[in-house]
């Protein structure tokens, strides 16, 4: 099954078990939405990028 067709739950499970490609797919799916929310909240592009990156880093650390 192509990685793009996998459900989020399956990708999260794979990422929990160390599959970096699965985590990368999750980031690709949601990076635009997360960035948009961060930009809406702070109004600064650079700050929004930093906040979005922090959000994904936290998500990655909390997978387990």
C-alpha positions in Angstrom: 0.0 0.0 0.0 1.4 3.4 -0.9 2.5 5.5 2.1 0.1 8.3 1.0 -3.0 6.0 1.3 -2.3 4.9 4.9 -4.6 6.1 7.6 -3.2 8.4 10.3 -3.6 5.8 13.0 -1.5 3.4 11.0 1.2 6.0 10.4 1.2 6.9 14.1 1.6 3.3 15.0 4.5 2.9 12.6 6.1 6.1 13.8 5.9 4.8 17.4 8.0 1.9 16.3 10.7 4.0 14.8 9.5 4.4 11.2 10.8 7.9 10.3 9.2 7.8 6.9 5.8 7.4 8.5 6.4 10.3 10.8 7.5 12.4 7.8 4.2 11.6 6.0 2.3 12.8 9.0 4.2 16.0 9.0 3.6 16.5 5.3 -0.1 15.9 5.8 -0.5 18.4 8.5 2.3 21.0 8.2 0.2 23.4 6.2 -2.7 23.4 8.7 -0.4 23.6 11.7 1.6 26.5 10.2 -1.7 28.3 9.3 -3.0 28.0 12.8 0.3 29.2 14.2 0.4 32.2 11.8 -3.2 33.0 12.7 -2.2 33.0 16.4 1.0 35.1 16.2 0.8 37.0 12.9 4.5 36.5 12.2 5.8 34.1 9.5 9.1 33.3 11.2 7.5 32.8 14.6 4.8 30.6 13.0 7.4 28.4 11.4 9.2 28.0 14.7 5.9 27.3 16.5 4.9 24.7 13.9 8.3 23.0 14.2 8.1 23.0 17.9 4.6 21.4 17.7 5.9 18.6 15.5 8.9 18.0 17.7 6.6 17.7 20.7 4.4 15.3 18.9 7.4 13.2 17.9 8.7 13.1 21.5 5.2 12.1 22.8 4.5 9.3 20.4 5.3 6.7 23.0 
